[in-house]
Structure formats: structure tokens, C-alpha cells
Amino acid sequence: MTAREFELTYLARHVNALADAAATRIATLLKSQRRVAFQQSLLEGPGQARLDARFDFKFDPQRYPARWSYQGRYQLRKHFYPLPGELKAEMDAEETACAIAIDRMPQVKRWVRNLELQPQSSFWLPTATDRFYPDFVAELEDGRLLVIEYKGGDRYSSDDSREKRDIGAVWASASRGRCLFVMVTDAATAGRSVEVQLSSALG
């Protein structure tokens, strides 16, 4: 108490605020420790992670619960469902431009605009605190899967983005070559176009 020069009378008057502050601090510390433990188990393990076919995810052709559908002028020909969901109409919108680049790739057989917060209908990967729903999932002509997350330049280097890149890399490695993961960003941040970033991910 004396180290911070708090008087007992002050603490008594502000006991609720003090309890709230303590609870917030404890929650922050617990979240931080969960993240550290998750990263250690994910990235510093024995390197024996494998994908189990029993837990393969498949998109249901009859179920795509998008809140709204793409209404843009550009016709996306390779999307698995009739219209992509939750994708802006403007061709210069960053994620829409990424979707167009995916659709134009000769190596892509079909792709899906992956919907957020739809655990029964969308592909997701676990994070330290919740679930990560990558923006796009593509099936390549050679049978491999390419999972794509788009991040704007202002968020590309954030802690959240780094965690998602790490998780995607571990997931792809565990697939033994069947799956690929890439996080792409705008050309100004990456120093190369979205198209080149996507093509480079194919190896």
C-alpha cells in the first residue's frame, strides 16, 4: 500500500474500482500466459504434428450461410458457390482484388470465400484465444489446397497477424505437402503484387 502511497481510506472508498482493475489485470496476465503456452506448444514441439483425415473439413454444396452476397460487376467464375459471400462489389476493395487474382490463377480449380464466425460451415484454425477463419480456401488443379489470408498493410505486422502466419505455417507443414498457406498484403507493403505473392506460395 505504501509503495504506491495509497491511503487505506482511499482504497476503502474505491474498492469497486480497485476490484475491477485487479480483475482486468489478472485477465490480461492469464491471456498473455495462454498465448505464450500456446505458441510454445505449437512452435517448439517435437515437430511431429500431422493432419488427421478423421477431422478433414469439407464445404457443403447446400450450405453457405453468407449474410450478404457479392454484387460486383466482375464475374468470379471459379467460386464453389453461385456467388461469394461477404465480399465488397468494388473491384479496388483489397479483399475483392485478392479474390479476382485468385479467380484468374490458372492453377486454381475452384475456391471459396470463407465466412467468418461460421464454425459449422467454414474452415478455421485454432488460435491461443479463439478461432482463425482465413479469407479464402482454394483447390488447385494438382489436388493441393491453398489457404489464403489477406491483411492490409496497416495490420500485416501486428501480433495477431504474426500468430496467424505461424499457425498457418504449422498447419501446412503438418499436411506433408497436401496444403499450403499464405498471408498476402498490398503491393506497397510486400514490394510485389498480390498475383506474384500468390504464385510464389505454390512453390
Sequence and secondary structure as in RCSB ss.txt:
>XXXX:A:sequence
MTAREFELTYLARHVNALADAAATRIATLLKSQRRVAFQQSLLEGPGQARLDARFDFKFDPQRYPARWSYQGRYQ
LRKHFYPLPGELKAEMDAEETACAIAIDRMPQVKRWVRNLELQPQSSFWLPTATDRFYPDFVAELEDGRLLVIEY
KGGDRYSSDDSREKRDIGAVWASASRGRCLFVMVTDAATAGRSVEVQLSSALG
>XXXX:A:secstr
 TTTT  HHHHHHTHHHHHHHHHHHHHHHHHHHHHHHHHHHHHSS S     GGG     TT    SSB   SS 
 TTBSSSS BS  S TTSHHHHHHHHHHH TTEEEEEE  TT TTTS  EE SSSEE  SEEEEETTS EEEEEE
  TTTTTSHHHHHHHHHHHHHHHHTTTSEEEEEE  HHHHSS HHHHHHHHT 
